[in-house]
């Protein structure tokens, strides 16, 4: 399979991760397009025999970080989250909505790790390489993200710091 065919085959996964990362369809499509453009122009830097998927996620992460740094949005949390195609029941729909809002409320560093591990099924090692951080940092960010998400889903709103005198 050629590099071009491999890139094309990974577009749905890139779109899914981008949509979960940025929140809205138009921005996600722009992120995927910019990622593919950069990947295609830098394809000579890809080492054959390594995981193309992880390399593309690394490229996407870098493009996204560059965008965030350039724009510095005043309101990073957008109420508009992707709609699911079909919901089984009203209760399930409310739970999914709460989960989407909980994921959106996570700090960006924790959200990135959670999405790569849980949604994209990357290993801790692959996630560490994609984000350019140590594997221990991946594990701690993932643990904090899961803990905060669990607290949000149970209606606790996260942990509060205790004042020590």
Beta strands, then each sheet from edge to edge (+ up, - down):
end
